[in-house]
Amino acid sequence: MIVTKWVLVHKLDELGIVARNKSILVAKGYNQDEGIDFDETFPPIARLKVISVLLAFASHMGVKLF
């Protein structure tokens, strides 16, 4: 199993005021076992194009998505 960690960042504008908050899920690579965990990392977000392809494929195959 790959251990992950959420990294939270506060983006500031030129006046030093918080403009937006960002977060990213990162994997702690030093915990990976060679040949076992390298293919188990997934992106933390789903892109719109991927969701569209998933919905089209599910519709074509007649699969219900929840």
Chimera marker file (.cmm) of the C-alpha trace (Angstrom):
<marker_set name="trace">
<marker id="1" x="0.000" y="0.000" z="0.000" r="1" g="1" b="0" radius="0.5"/>
<marker id="2" x="1.228" y="3.476" z="-0.867" r="1" g="1" b="0" radius="0.5"/>
<marker id="3" x="0.978" y="6.036" z="1.914" r="1" g="1" b="0" radius="0.5"/>
<marker id="4" x="-0.408" y="9.381" z="0.741" r="1" g="1" b="0" radius="0.5"/>
<marker id="5" x="-0.545" y="12.832" z="2.263" r="1" g="1" b="0" radius="0.5"/>
<marker id="6" x="-2.626" y="15.938" z="1.527" r="1" g="1" b="0" radius="0.5"/>
<marker id="7" x="-0.517" y="19.063" z="1.022" r="1" g="1" b="0" radius="0.5"/>
<marker id="8" x="-2.432" y="22.314" z="1.598" r="1" g="1" b="0" radius="0.5"/>
<marker id="9" x="-1.112" y="25.602" z="0.179" r="1" g="1" b="0" radius="0.5"/>
<marker id="10" x="-2.437" y="29.137" z="0.604" r="1" g="1" b="0" radius="0.5"/>
<marker id="11" x="-1.865" y="31.199" z="-2.566" r="1" g="1" b="0" radius="0.5"/>
<marker id="12" x="-1.335" y="34.869" z="-1.759" r="1" g="1" b="0" radius="0.5"/>
<marker id="13" x="-1.877" y="37.896" z="-3.975" r="1" g="1" b="0" radius="0.5"/>
<marker id="14" x="0.564" y="40.804" z="-4.262" r="1" g="1" b="0" radius="0.5"/>
<marker id="15" x="-0.796" y="42.376" z="-1.049" r="1" g="1" b="0" radius="0.5"/>
<marker id="16" x="-0.274" y="39.207" z="0.981" r="1" g="1" b="0" radius="0.5"/>
<marker id="17" x="-3.985" y="38.403" z="1.229" r="1" g="1" b="0" radius="0.5"/>
<marker id="18" x="-5.062" y="34.793" z="0.724" r="1" g="1" b="0" radius="0.5"/>
<marker id="19" x="-6.382" y="34.652" z="-2.860" r="1" g="1" b="0" radius="0.5"/>
<marker id="20" x="-7.177" y="30.922" z="-2.951" r="1" g="1" b="0" radius="0.5"/>
<marker id="21" x="-6.444" y="27.673" z="-1.217" r="1" g="1" b="0" radius="0.5"/>
<marker id="22" x="-4.974" y="24.742" z="-3.121" r="1" g="1" b="0" radius="0.5"/>
<marker id="23" x="-4.564" y="21.124" z="-2.164" r="1" g="1" b="0" radius="0.5"/>
<marker id="24" x="-2.849" y="18.161" z="-3.772" r="1" g="1" b="0" radius="0.5"/>
<marker id="25" x="-2.629" y="14.501" z="-2.854" r="1" g="1" b="0" radius="0.5"/>
<marker id="26" x="0.959" y="13.266" z="-2.990" r="1" g="1" b="0" radius="0.5"/>
<marker id="27" x="2.392" y="9.792" z="-2.579" r="1" g="1" b="0" radius="0.5"/>
<marker id="28" x="5.301" y="9.181" z="-0.268" r="1" g="1" b="0" radius="0.5"/>
<marker id="29" x="7.542" y="7.451" z="-2.791" r="1" g="1" b="0" radius="0.5"/>
<marker id="30" x="10.052" y="6.217" z="-0.247" r="1" g="1" b="0" radius="0.5"/>
<marker id="31" x="7.424" y="3.759" z="1.050" r="1" g="1" b="0" radius="0.5"/>
<marker id="32" x="7.050" y="1.958" z="-2.295" r="1" g="1" b="0" radius="0.5"/>
<marker id="33" x="8.289" y="-1.593" z="-2.715" r="1" g="1" b="0" radius="0.5"/>
<marker id="34" x="10.006" y="-2.159" z="-6.053" r="1" g="1" b="0" radius="0.5"/>
<marker id="35" x="7.842" y="-4.143" z="-8.446" r="1" g="1" b="0" radius="0.5"/>
<marker id="36" x="4.753" y="-4.047" z="-6.200" r="1" g="1" b="0" radius="0.5"/>
<marker id="37" x="3.429" y="-0.521" z="-5.623" r="1" g="1" b="0" radius="0.5"/>
<marker id="38" x="4.580" y="1.307" z="-8.743" r="1" g="1" b="0" radius="0.5"/>
<marker id="39" x="1.306" y="0.875" z="-10.629" r="1" g="1" b="0" radius="0.5"/>
<marker id="40" x="-1.067" y="1.777" z="-7.769" r="1" g="1" b="0" radius="0.5"/>
<marker id="41" x="-0.844" y="5.576" z="-7.879" r="1" g="1" b="0" radius="0.5"/>
<marker id="42" x="-3.907" y="7.454" z="-9.096" r="1" g="1" b="0" radius="0.5"/>
<marker id="43" x="-4.425" y="11.151" z="-9.844" r="1" g="1" b="0" radius="0.5"/>
<marker id="44" x="-6.220" y="13.074" z="-7.087" r="1" g="1" b="0" radius="0.5"/>
<marker id="45" x="-8.673" y="14.707" z="-9.524" r="1" g="1" b="0" radius="0.5"/>
<marker id="46" x="-10.844" y="13.548" z="-12.388" r="1" g="1" b="0" radius="0.5"/>
<marker id="47" x="-10.605" y="15.586" z="-15.563" r="1" g="1" b="0" radius="0.5"/>
<marker id="48" x="-13.754" y="16.509" z="-17.486" r="1" g="1" b="0" radius="0.5"/>
<marker id="49" x="-12.552" y="14.598" z="-20.561" r="1" g="1" b="0" radius="0.5"/>
<marker id="50" x="-12.104" y="11.408" z="-18.506" r="1" g="1" b="0" radius="0.5"/>
<marker id="51" x="-15.580" y="11.759" z="-16.986" r="1" g="1" b="0" radius="0.5"/>
<marker id="52" x="-17.070" y="12.236" z="-20.472" r="1" g="1" b="0" radius="0.5"/>
<marker id="53" x="-15.341" y="9.101" z="-21.759" r="1" g="1" b="0" radius="0.5"/>
<marker id="54" x="-16.490" y="7.134" z="-18.700" r="1" g="1" b="0" radius="0.5"/>
<marker id="55" x="-20.105" y="8.220" z="-19.164" r="1" g="1" b="0" radius="0.5"/>
<marker id="56" x="-20.035" y="7.441" z="-22.896" r="1" g="1" b="0" radius="0.5"/>
<marker id="57" x="-18.535" y="3.995" z="-22.282" r="1" g="1" b="0" radius="0.5"/>
<marker id="58" x="-21.025" y="3.209" z="-19.494" r="1" g="1" b="0" radius="0.5"/>
<marker id="59" x="-23.908" y="4.308" z="-21.715" r="1" g="1" b="0" radius="0.5"/>
<marker id="60" x="-22.639" y="2.180" z="-24.600" r="1" g="1" b="0" radius="0.5"/>
<marker id="61" x="-22.213" y="-0.897" z="-22.360" r="1" g="1" b="0" radius="0.5"/>
<marker id="62" x="-25.488" y="-0.326" z="-20.482" r="1" g="1" b="0" radius="0.5"/>
<marker id="63" x="-23.775" y="0.000" z="-17.090" r="1" g="1" b="0" radius="0.5"/>
<marker id="64" x="-25.376" y="1.969" z="-14.242" r="1" g="1" b="0" radius="0.5"/>
<marker id="65" x="-23.077" y="4.450" z="-12.511" r="1" g="1" b="0" radius="0.5"/>
<marker id="66" x="-23.660" y="5.728" z="-8.990" r="1" g="1" b="0" radius="0.5"/>
<link id1="1" id2="2" r="1" g="1" b="0" radius="0.2"/>
<link id1="2" id2="3" r="1" g="1" b="0" radius="0.2"/>
<link id1="3" id2="4" r="1" g="1" b="0" radius="0.2"/>
<link id1="4" id2="5" r="1" g="1" b="0" radius="0.2"/>
<link id1="5" id2="6" r="1" g="1" b="0" radius="0.2"/>
<link id1="6" id2="7" r="1" g="1" b="0" radius="0.2"/>
<link id1="7" id2="8" r="1" g="1" b="0" radius="0.2"/>
<link id1="8" id2="9" r="1" g="1" b="0" radius="0.2"/>
<link id1="9" id2="10" r="1" g="1" b="0" radius="0.2"/>
<link id1="10" id2="11" r="1" g="1" b="0" radius="0.2"/>
<link id1="11" id2="12" r="1" g="1" b="0" radius="0.2"/>
<link id1="12" id2="13" r="1" g="1" b="0" radius="0.2"/>
<link id1="13" id2="14" r="1" g="1" b="0" radius="0.2"/>
<link id1="14" id2="15" r="1" g="1" b="0" radius="0.2"/>
<link id1="15" id2="16" r="1" g="1" b="0" radius="0.2"/>
<link id1="16" id2="17" r="1" g="1" b="0" radius="0.2"/>
<link id1="17" id2="18" r="1" g="1" b="0" radius="0.2"/>
<link id1="18" id2="19" r="1" g="1" b="0" radius="0.2"/>
<link id1="19" id2="20" r="1" g="1" b="0" radius="0.2"/>
<link id1="20" id2="21" r="1" g="1" b="0" radius="0.2"/>
<link id1="21" id2="22" r="1" g="1" b="0" radius="0.2"/>
<link id1="22" id2="23" r="1" g="1" b="0" radius="0.2"/>
<link id1="23" id2="24" r="1" g="1" b="0" radius="0.2"/>
<link id1="24" id2="25" r="1" g="1" b="0" radius="0.2"/>
<link id1="25" id2="26" r="1" g="1" b="0" radius="0.2"/>
<link id1="26" id2="27" r="1" g="1" b="0" radius="0.2"/>
<link id1="27" id2="28" r="1" g="1" b="0" radius="0.2"/>
<link id1="28" id2="29" r="1" g="1" b="0" radius="0.2"/>
<link id1="29" id2="30" r="1" g="1" b="0" radius="0.2"/>
<link id1="30" id2="31" r="1" g="1" b="0" radius="0.2"/>
<link id1="31" id2="32" r="1" g="1" b="0" radius="0.2"/>
<link id1="32" id2="33" r="1" g="1" b="0" radius="0.2"/>
<link id1="33" id2="34" r="1" g="1" b="0" radius="0.2"/>
<link id1="34" id2="35" r="1" g="1" b="0" radius="0.2"/>
<link id1="35" id2="36" r="1" g="1" b="0" radius="0.2"/>
<link id1="36" id2="37" r="1" g="1" b="0" radius="0.2"/>
<link id1="37" id2="38" r="1" g="1" b="0" radius="0.2"/>
<link id1="38" id2="39" r="1" g="1" b="0" radius="0.2"/>
<link id1="39" id2="40" r="1" g="1" b="0" radius="0.2"/>
<link id1="40" id2="41" r="1" g="1" b="0" radius="0.2"/>
<link id1="41" id2="42" r="1" g="1" b="0" radius="0.2"/>
<link id1="42" id2="43" r="1" g="1" b="0" radius="0.2"/>
<link id1="43" id2="44" r="1" g="1" b="0" radius="0.2"/>
<link id1="44" id2="45" r="1" g="1" b="0" radius="0.2"/>
<link id1="45" id2="46" r="1" g="1" b="0" radius="0.2"/>
<link id1="46" id2="47" r="1" g="1" b="0" radius="0.2"/>
<link id1="47" id2="48" r="1" g="1" b="0" radius="0.2"/>
<link id1="48" id2="49" r="1" g="1" b="0" radius="0.2"/>
<link id1="49" id2="50" r="1" g="1" b="0" radius="0.2"/>
<link id1="50" id2="51" r="1" g="1" b="0" radius="0.2"/>
<link id1="51" id2="52" r="1" g="1" b="0" radius="0.2"/>
<link id1="52" id2="53" r="1" g="1" b="0" radius="0.2"/>
<link id1="53" id2="54" r="1" g="1" b="0" radius="0.2"/>
<link id1="54" id2="55" r="1" g="1" b="0" radius="0.2"/>
<link id1="55" id2="56" r="1" g="1" b="0" radius="0.2"/>
<link id1="56" id2="57" r="1" g="1" b="0" radius="0.2"/>
<link id1="57" id2="58" r="1" g="1" b="0" radius="0.2"/>
<link id1="58" id2="59" r="1" g="1" b="0" radius="0.2"/>
<link id1="59" id2="60" r="1" g="1" b="0" radius="0.2"/>
<link id1="60" id2="61" r="1" g="1" b="0" radius="0.2"/>
<link id1="61" id2="62" r="1" g="1" b="0" radius="0.2"/>
<link id1="62" id2="63" r="1" g="1" b="0" radius="0.2"/>
<link id1="63" id2="64" r="1" g="1" b="0" radius="0.2"/>
<link id1="64" id2="65" r="1" g="1" b="0" radius="0.2"/>
<link id1="65" id2="66" r="1" g="1" b="0" radius="0.2"/>
</marker_set>
